[in-house]
Amino acid sequence: MSSKITLALGTTLAAIALCCFVELSFAQDALVASLDATDKDDADADDKDDRDEKCGRRRTRTLSSLPGRFLIWPGEDISLGLTSVGDAAEAETVVVTGSPFDVYPVPYPALPPVEGTRINAGKKTSFVKPQEFPTFAGNDYREVMATTPGIIVSEEPQSPIINFGYRGLNSQRSEFMQVLKDGVSIKNEQFGFPETHYTPILDAVDRIELIRAGAALQFGPQPGGALNFVMKMPRQDAPFHFTMRNVFGSYEYYRNYSEMDGTIGPLGYFFYYDHRQQEGFREANSDYNLNGGSPRFVLDVTRDSRFILTGDFYDEEHGEPGGFRRREAENPPSSVFVEDDPTLTTRFFDRFQLQRYYGTLEYQKFFSERTELDIKAFGGYLSRWSKRQRGGGFGTLPSGEAANTNSIQLREDWTEGVDARMRHDYNLLNDVSTIAGGIYFYHALQDRRDERGGTPDAESGMLRNLNTGETWDGAIFAENRFHFGRLSIVPGMRLEFLNQSVDEEFNFAKSHAEPPEPLASHSDFNFVPLFGLGLGYVLVEGQPILSAPPVAGGKGAETENPPAPVVTGFGPPRVELYGTVSQAYRPISYGELVPTGASSIVNGDLKEGEALQFEYGVRGKPFPYLNFDVGRFYFTFDDQVGEVILPNGFTSTSNVGEARYIGFVAATELDVLSLISGGAPSPYGNLLLYGNVTLLNAEFTSGPNDGNTPAYAPDYQVKTGAIYSYKDTFKVSLLGTLVDDEFGDDGDSFEGFIPAYNVWDLTAEFKFWKGRAGVFAGIRNVFDEDYWGEVREEGINALLAAELLRRVRIFLLAQVHGSCSGRSLGVEASG
């Protein structure tokens, strides 16, 4: 191994980055005055390693020192104890102080039963925080999803695009999952063009939430659940904070992440800028260049109401160097084999560009501790452009007359919408039940333009197709949590009113057919009612965690008779049963509604795909050092859309496929050092051993692929490893992903076969000089596994070959931090 590391150090990624760090805090003197003598002694004993303590905040236990997984806003005051259900009434009250918007403690592996204006009770949910791991040098979603079972991340090393698949649903462009950012879909066009080309940079993500069965009731279409990226909010302990990271790497890789945030009076702000570029490891055309960022402003109107204005800009271009094929006994001419040299290029002129400009205005209001309102108005513009050389096949070089031309496609989407939600708690049979619901409005326009270029690298050409798609969608949704002691019953419904239309303005193939074919104009209205039922039963209940309720008036206002605190979570021990049965659906895309081929027609009875999902299990945190989640699932996905060849040679787009998916999921995390300490935090840090497994049996039960296994549906997927952290000083992780054989196409073809692979990643981070300096190192694919995880139409999307640098990456980081005195400047280097 030492020779491999030396080779990588010399030639792969000797990455150095700089981070500037400035904090100004005009309220520091007042904060220092609130520090009592006991807290000072505690802080001295801990070498004052917590930055909030050094700012003068009252000492609290933070994520790095709490056993298990916690979601706690910085600066919150938290204390936890153990109690049985019978003793809960006499237990000491646990209060989390702060603004109602800031309080979000989750000492538990699942999301809370009620979260803001959403109800999660009865559903299988989980979350992950990038801060739980050592620093990532890149946008490494495969690593950050290590503790999340079932998610498959199909890697594209030559582009910044991330593909998410789940439980046997195709991962290509995350088409079958709902992908959200702060609760708003980030798909290109949520209904007619449901691909996802944009994923936020991990540096700006606070946590990633995954909601499985029942997610469609809250967020609309797609049967694969919902993946929600919750972005960082402005820090409240200083008016100004600045961070910059610069990473330099092999293949002319460079990354800059800059972040600036703070709070001045009632106004908070958070800005980040993300730039990435590289030439790539392929011989040509594997480069990419990306610029993105987001400004965010948070205005506290009163202590119980605020506005959040967020903008997004994202502009990237990358080359598409083409795919490979596996060697067979007989191979087509001009084949390029993955076994020979996966650094070769099979497409020298193919390019892809994405531009995305988006904005969201959110209003949050607490009318009381029982009633909350959340309204989001959003809209934006997206442009997807590509040019691809013609004449090529699967894993072959372009040849023939067609290779002298290319296909150019431009899709432009304009979207806008409103998502309004409300949650209200009410008394029912001596307990508190909750109703949550709202309305959703969405409108989108898409212009699609296809051209034929006269050269392989043409930027424009002769018009071939021109059409316009439009979507109108409205939805009413509601869920009610009937809460009776340990039992929760959660019926829910969503009524979706969806109208989609596509109008062809020009079609070269149809106009030049013999006889000419008329242009298509098709409109489709669907009323999609979705219903679900969730059940939860608490076997063992833990210590309630209470939050200070909202108070009307200005920020920090007080009242003579404040309402009672609100339960926001529970500490260990806690064990519960959960179960969900719910419907979901997949809308018809624009391309399915009106195909562009002259010999293509659409079945008049075409309808949306339907899914019925069942899920049940048991989860909990029986001890402070252990959490687990074990369950089973079953779902069907019917009326999948495909093409059928008619006797006259035409192709008909119809509902042709049905599939069923059966599986078992188990996940656990154990803090070994806390176990040794009898459940108390260990003075030696946290050693978290984690493991999760997904067993899947998926099969098409009708249609042209009857009996086949769906794409990206391995029989097993195992993730396991260890994460060690000592305070905020040292972190090291060894993360493993083991995936069984799978196929990249629904036809289970030889070309689409993806062999099983086991990939391990090692990262470590060490800070010294009281956290002001540090070193970070990482090795991706420690054991040099030869593998690929994605197959596209042009061939196998290979990763870096074992012969080239052993596919080992080394990242180095050195960092220097300043204190939060408001008058210091520090430098951080990362890679």
BELNOR-V849547 format. One record per residue. N is the residue number from 1. PHI is phi in whole degrees, 0 to 359 (999 if undefined). PSI is psi in degrees with one decimal (NA if undefined). D_CENTER is the distance of its C-alpha to the mean C-alpha in Angstrom with 1 decimal. Layout:
n-><N:N>
phi-><PHI:PHI>
psi-><PSI:PSI>
d_center-><D_CENTER:D_CENTER>
//
This chain:
n-><1:2:3:4:5:6:7:8:9:10:11:12:13:14:15:16:17:18:19:20:21:22:23:24:25:26:27:28:29:30:31:32:33:34:35:36:37:38:39:40:41:42:43:44:45:46:47:48:49:50:51:52:53:54:55:56:57:58:59:60:61:62:63:64:65:66:67:68:69:70:71:72:73:74:75:76:77:78:79:80:81:82:83:84:85:86:87:88:89:90:91:92:93:94:95:96:97:98:99:100:101:102:103:104:105:106:107:108:109:110:111:112:113:114:115:116:117:118:119:120:121:122:123:124:125:126:127:128:129:130:131:132:133:134:135:136:137:138:139:140:141:142:143:144:145:146:147:148:149:150:151:152:153:154:155:156:157:158:159:160:161:162:163:164:165:166:167:168:169:170:171:172:173:174:175:176:177:178:179:180:181:182:183:184:185:186:187:188:189:190:191:192:193:194:195:196:197:198:199:200:201:202:203:204:205:206:207:208:209:210:211:212:213:214:215:216:217:218:219:220:221:222:223:224:225:226:227:228:229:230:231:232:233:234:235:236:237:238:239:240:241:242:243:244:245:246:247:248:249:250:251:252:253:254:255:256:257:258:259:260:261:262:263:264:265:266:267:268:269:270:271:272:273:274:275:276:277:278:279:280:281:282:283:284:285:286:287:288:289:290:291:292:293:294:295:296:297:298:299:300:301:302:303:304:305:306:307:308:309:310:311:312:313:314:315:316:317:318:319:320:321:322:323:324:325:326:327:328:329:330:331:332:333:334:335:336:337:338:339:340:341:342:343:344:345:346:347:348:349:350:351:352:353:354:355:356:357:358:359:360:361:362:363:364:365:366:367:368:369:370:371:372:373:374:375:376:377:378:379:380:381:382:383:384:385:386:387:388:389:390:391:392:393:394:395:396:397:398:399:400:401:402:403:404:405:406:407:408:409:410:411:412:413:414:415:416:417:418:419:420:421:422:423:424:425:426:427:428:429:430:431:432:433:434:435:436:437:438:439:440:441:442:443:444:445:446:447:448:449:450:451:452:453:454:455:456:457:458:459:460:461:462:463:464:465:466:467:468:469:470:471:472:473:474:475:476:477:478:479:480:481:482:483:484:485:486:487:488:489:490:491:492:493:494:495:496:497:498:499:500:501:502:503:504:505:506:507:508:509:510:511:512:513:514:515:516:517:518:519:520:521:522:523:524:525:526:527:528:529:530:531:532:533:534:535:536:537:538:539:540:541:542:543:544:545:546:547:548:549:550:551:552:553:554:555:556:557:558:559:560:561:562:563:564:565:566:567:568:569:570:571:572:573:574:575:576:577:578:579:580:581:582:583:584:585:586:587:588:589:590:591:592:593:594:595:596:597:598:599:600:601:602:603:604:605:606:607:608:609:610:611:612:613:614:615:616:617:618:619:620:621:622:623:624:625:626:627:628:629:630:631:632:633:634:635:636:637:638:639:640:641:642:643:644:645:646:647:648:649:650:651:652:653:654:655:656:657:658:659:660:661:662:663:664:665:666:667:668:669:670:671:672:673:674:675:676:677:678:679:680:681:682:683:684:685:686:687:688:689:690:691:692:693:694:695:696:697:698:699:700:701:702:703:704:705:706:707:708:709:710:711:712:713:714:715:716:717:718:719:720:721:722:723:724:725:726:727:728:729:730:731:732:733:734:735:736:737:738:739:740:741:742:743:744:745:746:747:748:749:750:751:752:753:754:755:756:757:758:759:760:761:762:763:764:765:766:767:768:769:770:771:772:773:774:775:776:777:778:779:780:781:782:783:784:785:786:787:788:789:790:791:792:793:794:795:796:797:798:799:800:801:802:803:804:805:806:807:808:809:810:811:812:813:814:815:816:817:818:819:820:821:822:823:824:825:826:827:828:829:830:831>
phi-><999:297:294:295:295:297:300:293:297:281:229:265:223:271:261:240:223:242:226:264:220:229:226:236:226:284:264:298:300:295:293:300:296:274:281:275:296:297:294:298:296:298:295:297:295:265:61:54:282:271:292:294:297:292:282:100:288:298:296:228:274:255:304:291:254:275:292:76:250:233:242:227:291:302:86:287:262:221:219:233:217:255:202:276:298:294:266:299:294:263:290:295:293:251:241:257:266:132:293:296:280:271:285:205:274:225:279:194:283:242:292:295:304:232:231:63:258:245:250:252:305:87:268:275:226:202:210:215:247:304:291:289:256:301:304:269:280:230:272:271:288:298:283:289:267:298:269:254:288:91:283:253:254:275:274:237:294:264:212:275:284:248:249:248:236:210:53:87:269:306:273:303:56:54:296:258:245:274:247:232:232:54:84:245:300:250:293:306:211:303:248:277:216:278:278:238:257:247:223:293:290:297:303:262:266:278:203:239:256:233:247:271:304:99:295:296:293:267:235:91:295:94:276:268:81:234:248:243:269:265:274:294:250:299:289:248:264:200:282:208:211:224:223:220:237:236:239:243:211:292:56:58:284:214:223:234:235:236:220:220:203:165:224:237:62:277:253:249:219:213:239:219:230:232:232:220:204:196:268:86:269:284:296:198:63:243:274:210:219:223:226:211:179:202:265:223:236:238:247:279:289:223:293:243:210:201:249:232:250:231:242:228:226:207:219:220:221:216:276:241:284:90:244:236:226:276:287:242:297:235:230:293:299:62:287:235:259:292:289:276:206:286:268:288:244:250:228:267:237:286:225:221:227:224:235:219:230:220:217:221:242:241:239:242:215:262:284:195:292:255:228:225:238:219:236:239:249:220:179:174:229:224:233:241:232:212:226:219:295:270:90:258:237:288:68:233:287:301:209:82:296:297:293:274:230:215:252:240:228:232:238:239:238:243:229:206:186:222:235:243:228:218:233:222:263:216:278:209:52:64:216:250:256:222:241:221:187:175:231:224:231:213:222:215:235:227:255:242:228:245:231:245:280:276:224:297:244:296:267:210:193:282:295:245:217:213:213:233:248:220:231:239:222:224:217:240:219:198:223:229:262:277:249:234:64:275:261:236:239:233:282:210:208:218:251:254:245:235:235:234:216:225:238:280:256:202:215:299:296:289:288:255:284:241:284:300:265:288:291:268:217:227:233:224:249:227:256:242:274:239:227:204:217:244:229:219:222:274:280:226:254:247:291:290:250:250:248:296:287:294:238:294:113:290:298:84:294:237:225:290:236:293:292:292:299:252:286:247:174:221:272:290:276:210:223:216:266:215:199:216:235:205:261:212:208:238:288:282:274:299:294:279:290:221:295:268:288:292:257:249:230:241:299:294:258:300:221:291:288:237:229:236:239:237:208:208:179:226:217:169:227:293:225:300:256:219:224:206:206:232:197:232:215:210:210:244:229:253:58:293:271:206:247:239:278:272:302:275:91:286:250:245:275:217:278:237:240:227:216:229:228:236:202:228:230:219:214:209:221:229:269:297:291:293:300:297:275:74:100:275:301:277:292:261:100:233:241:262:263:233:198:211:223:236:256:223:236:237:202:287:254:197:96:297:254:308:91:279:269:300:296:57:231:293:295:217:218:239:233:208:165:217:228:247:220:239:50:248:258:221:221:214:221:237:244:242:232:239:233:284:306:207:238:265:215:284:276:53:279:299:294:273:290:241:295:299:214:234:236:236:235:240:224:212:218:226:247:220:55:55:83:276:218:190:226:229:217:208:232:267:57:303:259:57:288:272:201:217:237:214:232:243:299:274:138:288:268:282:268:300:291:295:289:257:62:57:55:253:246:244:245:242:220:233:221:229:246:267:283:261:289:86:226:231:230:231:228:236:242:218:199>
psi-><-33.2:-36.4:-36.3:-43.8:-40.1:-43.4:-45.6:-37.5:-36.6:-26.6:-14.5:-81.8:82.2:85.1:125.3:137.2:155.5:140.0:120.5:142.5:114.8:134.4:136.6:129.7:103.4:-15.7:13.4:-43.6:-41.2:-37.2:-41.6:-37.4:-22.5:-4.1:117.3:171.1:-39.0:-43.1:-36.0:-42.1:-42.3:-41.8:-40.3:-39.6:-30.3:14.6:19.9:43.4:-16.0:126.4:-32.4:-35.3:-43.4:-20.9:-6.7:4.8:152.9:134.9:133.6:162.0:127.0:-177.9:-41.7:-21.9:-9.2:138.6:145.0:-156.6:125.6:148.5:99.0:130.7:144.5:139.2:-2.4:151.2:123.7:139.2:143.3:151.4:168.4:139.7:152.9:168.7:-39.6:-28.0:0.0:-37.2:-29.2:-1.1:156.9:137.4:134.4:117.7:131.2:119.1:156.9:-175.0:149.1:-22.8:-24.3:-24.8:119.9:65.2:132.7:83.3:60.0:150.9:-7.4:164.5:154.8:157.5:-38.1:124.9:104.4:-120.3:17.4:149.9:122.2:-8.8:135.2:-18.0:153.8:115.1:160.3:169.1:161.2:143.0:125.2:-27.5:-11.9:-19.5:162.8:158.3:132.6:136.4:-24.2:-167.7:66.3:81.0:-27.5:-37.1:-41.8:-21.5:16.8:-36.4:5.8:111.5:148.8:-25.4:128.0:125.8:107.3:117.8:141.7:91.8:-19.1:6.8:163.2:6.4:133.7:130.6:125.4:129.5:158.0:124.9:44.3:3.6:138.5:132.6:-9.4:115.5:22.4:36.1:-30.2:8.6:149.0:119.7:123.1:157.1:112.5:39.7:2.6:132.0:136.6:17.3:156.6:-49.2:119.8:-30.9:-54.1:-18.9:67.9:29.7:154.7:108.6:-11.6:133.6:132.7:154.4:137.9:-29.5:-29.6:1.7:128.9:-46.2:161.2:121.1:141.0:119.5:124.3:-125.7:134.9:-7.8:-31.2:-26.5:-29.4:-35.5:2.3:-147.2:168.9:127.9:-5.7:20.3:-175.8:132.1:116.1:119.4:113.5:116.4:161.4:151.2:163.9:141.2:150.7:1.7:2.0:150.3:-16.2:134.0:135.7:135.1:139.8:132.8:133.2:126.8:130.3:137.3:-175.0:163.8:35.4:36.5:136.0:136.2:134.3:127.9:122.5:138.5:136.8:129.5:168.7:179.1:128.2:107.3:-128.6:-3.6:123.3:151.6:150.2:118.7:141.1:151.8:135.3:120.8:132.0:143.4:150.9:162.1:-24.1:164.5:-8.4:159.3:-25.4:155.4:31.1:25.0:160.5:156.0:128.3:136.6:125.2:166.1:177.1:125.2:140.1:133.8:135.2:117.1:114.0:105.2:-48.4:-178.0:-20.2:16.2:146.7:159.2:144.0:116.2:122.1:133.1:151.3:136.8:142.3:124.6:114.2:151.3:136.9:155.3:154.8:95.5:1.6:172.8:-178.7:176.5:158.9:145.7:132.2:178.1:-40.1:131.9:146.8:160.4:154.6:27.3:146.1:122.1:138.9:-25.7:-20.8:-67.4:95.5:10.3:-4.8:163.6:133.8:-12.2:110.9:-12.7:-3.2:130.5:156.8:137.4:142.3:130.3:132.1:123.6:120.2:153.5:147.8:132.6:120.2:138.8:125.6:136.5:126.5:111.0:-30.1:-176.5:-10.3:-15.8:128.5:141.0:139.2:119.3:127.8:127.6:129.4:160.4:163.9:-172.8:139.3:137.1:124.4:120.2:139.6:152.7:134.0:128.4:139.7:170.4:1.3:159.5:-163.8:108.7:28.3:153.7:143.5:141.1:168.4:-175.6:-35.3:-25.1:-12.6:4.0:173.9:166.7:130.1:130.1:135.0:125.7:127.3:129.2:132.7:123.5:150.3:156.0:173.9:134.4:110.4:125.1:150.1:144.8:135.8:131.6:140.3:156.6:135.7:116.1:53.1:23.7:175.4:118.3:168.1:135.9:135.3:137.4:-173.6:-166.5:152.5:133.0:136.8:136.3:138.3:145.0:137.2:129.0:127.3:131.0:122.6:133.0:159.8:112.9:148.2:-5.6:163.8:-23.5:22.9:143.5:-18.6:165.4:-159.5:134.9:133.1:-42.8:144.5:120.3:163.3:129.1:147.5:141.0:132.0:127.9:136.2:142.5:145.5:129.9:151.3:147.2:148.3:126.0:104.1:114.8:114.5:88.4:-114.0:-12.2:134.6:130.0:122.6:89.2:149.4:159.0:155.1:127.0:111.6:128.5:108.3:124.9:124.2:143.3:148.8:129.6:120.6:132.1:-26.3:138.2:106.3:-44.5:-40.7:-39.0:-21.9:9.1:161.5:107.8:165.3:142.5:143.0:152.1:147.3:143.6:112.7:135.8:138.1:124.0:133.6:132.4:117.6:100.0:131.4:136.8:153.9:162.5:126.3:145.4:139.6:138.6:122.3:116.4:-42.0:125.9:149.1:-165.9:124.1:143.0:123.9:144.1:148.7:130.1:161.6:147.5:130.1:150.7:-167.3:172.0:125.2:6.1:155.5:162.3:151.7:-33.3:74.7:146.1:167.6:149.6:159.6:135.6:120.7:-3.2:-177.5:141.9:173.1:154.9:145.6:126.3:134.5:151.7:146.8:154.0:146.9:137.6:128.5:154.7:154.2:170.6:162.6:119.9:165.2:135.4:165.2:-40.1:-28.8:-31.0:-41.8:93.7:152.6:-11.3:148.7:-27.5:23.2:135.9:166.3:131.7:133.9:-17.8:19.9:132.3:170.8:154.0:147.0:141.1:140.0:123.6:134.5:137.0:136.4:157.1:-172.8:137.2:163.5:179.0:79.8:-26.1:158.8:-20.1:3.4:133.1:157.6:161.7:116.8:131.3:174.2:159.3:155.5:129.9:154.7:148.7:101.6:164.8:37.2:144.3:135.2:-174.6:140.3:133.4:122.6:162.7:-29.6:6.3:-10.4:160.2:137.5:127.6:117.8:170.0:107.8:-21.2:143.9:145.4:155.1:148.5:124.1:134.8:169.2:135.9:133.9:138.2:143.4:154.0:133.6:123.6:101.3:-42.5:-36.2:-35.8:-46.0:-32.5:9.9:24.0:-12.0:156.5:134.1:140.1:-10.1:10.0:-155.6:131.5:101.5:114.8:127.1:156.5:140.9:148.3:141.1:117.6:132.0:135.1:106.1:141.3:139.8:132.3:-5.8:168.1:-176.3:-20.3:23.6:127.3:-14.4:163.0:130.6:159.5:144.2:47.8:69.5:150.6:-31.7:153.0:121.7:133.5:128.2:158.9:-164.6:144.5:120.1:136.8:140.3:106.2:-131.7:27.4:-42.9:134.8:141.3:141.2:142.6:112.6:126.1:139.9:119.9:119.3:134.7:172.7:146.0:176.9:148.3:6.9:158.7:-13.1:-3.0:45.2:163.3:-40.8:-33.0:2.4:134.7:111.0:156.9:148.7:150.6:117.7:132.3:138.9:136.2:126.4:151.0:148.6:131.4:127.3:143.1:-174.0:50.1:38.4:2.0:-14.7:157.5:172.3:139.5:139.7:149.6:148.6:117.9:138.3:64.2:-38.7:20.5:47.0:131.7:115.3:165.1:153.0:5.9:139.6:127.6:-179.4:-33.4:-4.6:-171.2:130.7:90.3:149.5:-179.8:131.2:151.7:-28.4:-19.8:100.7:20.8:14.2:34.4:131.9:137.7:128.5:134.6:141.3:133.0:134.9:146.6:127.5:145.6:166.2:175.1:32.9:-14.1:0.5:28.8:156.9:132.5:171.5:135.7:137.6:132.1:161.6:NA>
d_center-><33.4:35.1:36.2:32.6:31.4:34.4:33.8:30.2:31.3:34.0:32.2:28.4:26.6:28.7:26.2:27.4:25.6:27.0:25.6:27.9:27.6:29.8:30.0:32.7:33.4:36.5:36.2:36.4:40.0:39.4:36.5:38.7:41.4:39.3:38.8:41.3:43.3:41.5:38.2:39.8:41.1:37.8:36.1:39.0:38.6:35.0:35.9:34.1:30.8:28.7:28.5:28.7:31.9:33.4:32.7:35.0:32.5:33.6:32.3:29.4:27.6:24.2:21.1:22.8:25.9:24.7:24.7:21.6:18.2:18.6:16.7:19.5:20.0:22.3:26.0:25.8:28.8:28.1:30.5:30.0:32.7:33.2:35.1:35.9:35.6:39.3:39.3:36.4:38.7:40.7:37.9:37.5:35.3:32.0:31.1:28.1:29.5:28.1:26.8:25.4:22.3:21.8:22.3:19.3:20.5:19.0:21.2:19.7:17.0:15.9:15.2:18.7:20.7:20.7:18.0:19.3:20.1:18.1:19.6:17.8:21.0:21.6:18.0:16.2:13.3:11.7:9.9:9.7:10.9:11.1:14.7:15.6:16.0:18.5:17.7:15.7:17.7:15.2:11.5:11.5:8.2:10.7:12.3:9.8:8.7:12.5:13.2:11.0:13.3:13.1:9.9:11.5:10.3:13.1:14.2:16.1:18.0:19.9:17.1:14.0:12.2:9.3:9.9:8.1:11.0:11.9:15.5:17.4:15.8:15.8:12.9:14.6:12.5:10.2:13.2:13.3:10.0:9.5:6.5:7.3:8.0:10.5:11.2:12.1:11.1:10.4:11.9:15.2:17.2:15.8:18.8:21.0:18.7:15.3:14.0:10.9:12.3:10.5:7.4:8.3:10.2:9.4:12.9:12.2:9.3:11.0:8.8:5.5:7.2:7.8:10.9:13.0:16.4:17.3:14.1:16.1:18.7:16.5:14.5:16.6:16.4:14.8:15.7:12.6:11.2:8.5:4.8:5.5:5.1:8.7:10.7:13.9:17.1:20.6:22.5:25.6:27.9:29.1:29.7:28.4:26.1:25.3:23.3:23.3:22.2:23.7:23.1:25.6:25.4:26.9:27.2:27.5:23.9:23.5:20.6:21.2:19.0:21.0:20.3:22.9:22.9:25.4:27.2:30.7:32.3:30.3:28.0:24.9:23.1:20.2:20.1:18.2:19.0:17.3:19.6:19.3:21.9:23.5:26.1:24.5:26.4:27.8:31.3:30.4:27.8:24.7:24.2:21.6:21.7:19.0:19.5:17.0:17.0:17.0:19.9:19.5:22.5:23.0:26.5:27.9:30.6:31.8:30.5:29.0:27.7:25.7:24.3:21.0:21.1:18.2:18.5:16.4:18.0:16.8:19.3:19.1:21.5:21.5:24.1:23.8:26.3:26.5:26.3:28.7:30.4:31.8:35.6:37.6:41.4:41.6:39.2:39.3:40.7:38.7:36.2:34.0:33.1:30.1:32.6:34.6:32.6:28.9:29.4:31.4:30.4:31.1:30.1:31.5:31.0:27.7:25.5:22.3:21.6:18.9:19.6:17.6:19.1:17.8:18.9:18.4:21.2:20.6:23.4:23.3:26.5:27.9:31.2:31.9:30.3:30.0:28.7:25.7:24.8:21.7:22.0:19.7:21.3:19.2:20.1:20.1:21.0:19.5:21.6:20.9:23.9:24.9:28.2:28.9:32.2:33.9:36.1:33.6:32.6:30.3:30.6:33.8:35.0:35.8:39.5:42.1:42.9:39.3:38.1:39.9:37.6:33.9:31.6:30.0:27.5:26.3:24.1:23.9:22.0:22.9:21.0:21.7:21.3:21.7:19.9:22.4:22.0:24.4:24.8:28.3:29.7:33.2:35.8:36.6:39.0:38.9:35.1:32.3:30.3:27.5:26.9:23.9:23.5:23.7:24.0:21.8:23.2:21.8:23.8:23.1:25.5:25.0:27.7:27.7:30.3:31.2:33.9:35.9:36.5:39.9:38.7:35.9:34.3:35.3:33.2:34.8:37.2:38.9:37.1:36.3:34.1:33.3:31.7:30.0:27.5:27.0:25.0:26.0:24.0:24.9:23.8:25.2:23.4:24.4:24.1:26.7:26.6:30.2:30.5:33.7:33.8:31.6:30.8:28.1:28.3:25.7:26.6:24.4:24.8:23.3:25.8:24.4:26.9:25.8:28.1:27.3:29.9:30.5:33.7:35.0:37.0:37.9:37.7:39.8:39.9:41.1:43.6:45.1:45.3:48.7:49.1:46.5:43.6:42.8:39.6:37.0:36.1:34.1:32.7:31.0:30.6:28.8:28.8:26.1:26.7:24.1:25.1:23.9:25.3:23.8:26.0:25.8:28.6:28.8:31.0:31.1:30.4:29.9:30.8:29.5:27.8:29.0:27.9:30.5:30.5:30.3:33.7:34.9:36.2:35.2:32.8:34.3:36.8:38.5:40.4:43.4:42.1:38.3:36.7:35.6:32.4:29.3:27.8:24.1:23.7:25.7:26.5:27.5:29.1:27.1:26.8:26.0:26.0:23.5:23.5:22.2:23.6:21.9:22.0:19.5:20.2:19.3:21.2:23.5:22.5:25.0:25.9:26.8:28.7:30.9:31.0:32.6:35.0:38.7:39.0:35.9:36.2:34.1:35.1:36.3:34.6:31.1:28.6:25.0:23.5:23.6:21.8:23.2:21.2:22.8:21.3:23.2:23.3:24.2:22.3:23.5:24.5:28.2:28.8:27.3:26.5:25.0:22.3:21.6:20.1:22.0:22.0:22.6:21.4:23.1:22.2:23.9:22.7:25.9:27.2:24.8:26.1:28.0:31.2:34.6:37.6:40.6:44.3:45.0:42.2:39.9:36.3:35.1:31.5:31.5:29.7:30.5:28.1:27.3:25.4:24.9:22.5:23.7:22.0:22.1:19.5:20.5:18.9:20.8:20.9:24.3:25.5:28.7:30.3:29.9:31.4:34.4:34.8:35.1:31.9:32.5:30.4:31.9:33.6:32.3:28.6:25.9:25.6:22.6:23.0:20.1:20.0:18.3:19.4:18.7:21.9:21.8:24.7:23.8:26.5:27.5:30.4:31.8:31.8:32.4:30.1:31.7:31.6:28.9:25.6:22.6:20.6:18.0:19.5:20.8:23.2:21.6:18.6:19.2:17.4:19.7:20.8:22.0:21.0:24.0:24.2:27.4:27.2:25.4:27.6:26.4:23.3:23.1:20.8:21.4:18.4:19.3:17.7:20.3:19.9:22.9:24.4:22.6:23.2:21.5:23.5:24.7:28.3:27.9:29.9:31.1:29.3:25.9:26.3:23.7:25.5:24.2:22.9:22.5:20.7:21.0:19.8:21.9:21.2:23.5:24.0:27.3:28.4:32.1:34.5:33.2:29.6:30.8:30.5:28.6:27.8:24.6:24.7:22.5:23.2:20.8:22.2:25.0:27.1:27.0:25.6:26.3:23.5:21.4:18.3:18.5:21.4:21.9:25.0:26.6:26.2:24.5:21.9:23.4:22.2:24.6:27.8:29.3:32.5:30.8:30.2:29.4:25.8:25.7:24.0:25.3:23.7:26.0:25.4:28.1:27.5:29.9:29.1:31.5:32.2:31.3:34.9:34.1:36.6:35.0:33.3:31.3:29.8:26.8:26.5:23.4:22.5>
//
